[in-house]
Amino acid sequence: MSRGDEICELTIGAPAHGGACIARDESGRVVFVRHALPGERVRARIIDRQKRMAWADAIEILEGSPDRIPSVWPAAGPGGVGGGELAHVSPQGQRRWKSQVLVDQLGRIGRERVLQQIDAIGGVEVQPAPGDEGSASLLGRRTRIECVVDAEGFLGMRQYRSHKIVRLDSMPLAAAQINELPVWEGNKIFSSLPQGSRIRLIAPPGGTPVICTDHGCWDGQGNAWDGPLHWRISHHQGSDEYAVRPWGFWQTHRSGAEVLARNVEEIVSAHCPSRVMELYSGAGLFSLPLSRVVGERGALVTLEGDEAAVADAANNLGRSACEPFVGDVDGGAVRELNDYIGGAEVIVADPPRAGAGQEVCHAMASTGAQCIVLVSCDPAAASRDLHDLCEKGYRISDMRAWDLFPYTHHFEVMTVLSRD
């Protein structure tokens, strides 16, 4: 039986981490169904299988959910590209979906101790990003997307669970400035690139949109672009300015960087610390507000493994009292930085999607910091890290979550932990 030959009728269960829902076929086999919603009855095409589980696309909705809407990105539908798993879900339905996934992961991976602590603070729900409240559509939010070049030099993305490149003629999740770039009908920049080459399209609000490849960057008129991109986020006292290299990391949602930075500043300010350690500091998104919190007489040390990101951060921090360090974030580095600063009172950590891991979590806990702020972009990784921190005597005192990735399964979680 080839890929796509098996069709079955399924009753859809709860959402799973990763953008699919769980169902069982007549034999009891677990099937992860994309393009469906909890409670629906669907006809689904099996697209991949193992002995005890399978993956499927819902191709016909027999009984629909009230949260279902016409897909805002048909190219990400059944048989299409990955990356728009919730394109058929209303904004409110997406947040319910993500809240359910978050609580499930906290219990399944964080286990009973973590789940009890979440219950003790009144639970957690994924909230809309600032400016998205009450919006019927969340299109045009992304300021950065990544595509690949197909064999004819056109932009596309890879088909879900496949290496096949599906050509695109637009990207509705992206900002209008990105869709206005001359890239969707081919571009001379792509003609000499091998198939599969990465392309990044970026549009800072109020700035020049650029097209980046591994060989350079250009503006929409084809002129070479060799400088950084400029981002601005507001805060209670004014605004912070950041210059970040085009291939550097920055939040994709137009409000993402601001909501995270302002919440970190608010949380850390409440502790009035004079010694703060920041891990996985990137281009300094949190470093700037943290430097304001500690002031000229305080101490802020940051650690980041990407040397170019640290160079961006040093430039963005200017003459602040922050000391940025380049190096791998591991247990030994955390303990050395803690000794260097004279004992961190607050630690802010924003690890990559895989999470901080047990070694780093235990090292953070060994510092005895009165507060740890953990920023996570993956609920499974967040749950593992929270389990490891709570195991070493920390208690969850606050958790906030935002839908910074509409129409995808991703979201952002910020957890505040205090020392018992």
Sequence and secondary structure as in RCSB ss.txt:
>XXXX:A:sequence
MSRGDEICELTIGAPAHGGACIARDESGRVVFVRHALPGERVRARIIDRQKRMAWADAIEILEGSPDRIPSVWPA
AGPGGVGGGELAHVSPQGQRRWKSQVLVDQLGRIGRERVLQQIDAIGGVEVQPAPGDEGSASLLGRRTRIECVVD
AEGFLGMRQYRSHKIVRLDSMPLAAAQINELPVWEGNKIFSSLPQGSRIRLIAPPGGTPVICTDHGCWDGQGNAW
DGPLHWRISHHQGSDEYAVRPWGFWQTHRSGAEVLARNVEEIVSAHCPSRVMELYSGAGLFSLPLSRVVGERGAL
VTLEGDEAAVADAANNLGRSACEPFVGDVDGGAVRELNDYIGGAEVIVADPPRAGAGQEVCHAMASTGAQCIVLV
SCDPAAASRDLHDLCEKGYRISDMRAWDLFPYTHHFEVMTVLSRD
>XXXX:A:secstr
  TT  EEEEE   B TTS EEEE TT  EEEEES  TT EEEEEEEEE SSEEEEEEEEEEE  TTB   S GG
GSTTSBSS TTTTB HHHHHHHHHHHHHHHHHHTSHHHHHHHHHHTT   EEE TT TT S  TT BSEEEEEE 
TTS EEEEBTTSS EEE S  TTB HHHHTSTTTT  TTTTTS TT EEEEE  TTS  EEEETTEEEETTS EE
 S EEEEEEETTEEEEEEE TTS   SBTTHHHHHHHHHHHHHHTT  SEEEEES TTSTTHHHHHHHHTTTSEE
EEEES HHHHHHHHHHHTTSSEEEEES   HHHHHHHHHHHTS SEEEE   TT   HHHHHHHHHTT SEEEEE
ES HHHHHHHHHHHHHTTEEEEEEEEEE STTSS  EEEEEEEE 
